[in-house]
Amino acid sequence: MFYVSLTEPHQVKTRKLHWCAWCNELIPVGTAGIWARSYIFEDGPQSDWMHPECYEAMVGLDPGELSEGWMAGDFQRGRTE
């Protein structure tokens, strides 16, 4: 697995609909405090957005637990299981 960060995670107010990369729930237009990040994963650039509680759940895990990555919707909103 190849991963290089292009931007540090930062909070934004959404300008269009997005899906949370953690819980796969819809993030409506105009939602403030959403975490956004851009990175290169395997063969190309990627971007994702997360609810604040989902981002906190992700950073609270031991990095080894996420070393294989995850798919959107693998976790419940704001939870690590």
C-alpha positions in Angstrom: 0.0 0.0 0.0 1.3 3.4 -1.0 0.1 6.6 0.8 1.5 10.1 0.6 -0.3 13.1 2.1 -0.8 16.1 -0.2 -2.5 18.3 2.4 -2.8 18.2 6.2 -6.3 17.4 7.3 -8.2 20.6 7.8 -11.7 21.7 8.6 -13.9 23.1 5.9 -17.5 24.1 5.2 -18.8 21.9 2.4 -19.7 23.5 -1.0 -21.3 20.4 -2.4 -22.6 17.0 -1.2 -20.0 14.6 0.0 -20.0 11.1 1.6 -18.1 10.6 4.9 -15.1 8.3 4.2 -15.6 6.7 7.6 -19.3 6.0 8.0 -20.4 6.6 4.4 -23.3 8.9 5.6 -24.2 11.9 3.5 -22.6 15.2 4.4 -25.0 18.0 3.2 -24.0 21.2 1.4 -23.0 24.0 3.8 -22.0 21.7 6.7 -19.3 23.4 8.7 -16.5 21.7 10.7 -16.0 18.8 8.2 -12.5 17.3 8.0 -11.0 17.3 4.5 -7.8 15.7 3.3 -6.1 15.0 0.0 -3.5 12.3 -0.6 -2.1 9.8 -3.1 -3.2 6.3 -2.5 -1.7 3.5 -4.6 -2.1 4.8 -8.2 -3.6 8.2 -7.9 -4.8 11.3 -6.0 -7.7 10.9 -3.6 -9.7 13.3 -1.4 -12.1 12.5 1.3 -14.3 14.3 3.9 -15.3 13.2 7.4 -17.7 14.2 10.1 -15.8 15.7 13.1 -16.8 12.7 15.3 -15.7 10.2 12.6 -12.3 12.0 12.2 -11.8 11.8 16.0 -12.6 8.1 16.0 -10.1 7.5 13.2 -7.2 9.4 14.8 -8.0 7.7 18.1 -7.1 4.3 16.8 -3.7 2.8 16.8 -2.2 3.3 13.3 -1.5 -0.4 13.1 -5.3 -1.1 13.2 -5.8 0.9 10.0 -2.6 -0.2 8.2 -4.6 -2.2 5.6 -7.0 0.8 5.1 -10.8 0.6 5.2 -13.8 1.1 3.0 -16.3 3.9 3.5 -19.1 2.5 5.7 -16.9 0.0 7.5 -17.5 2.0 10.7 -20.5 3.6 12.3 -20.6 7.3 12.6 -18.1 8.5 15.3 -17.3 4.9 16.4 -14.4 2.5 15.9 -16.5 -0.6 15.5 
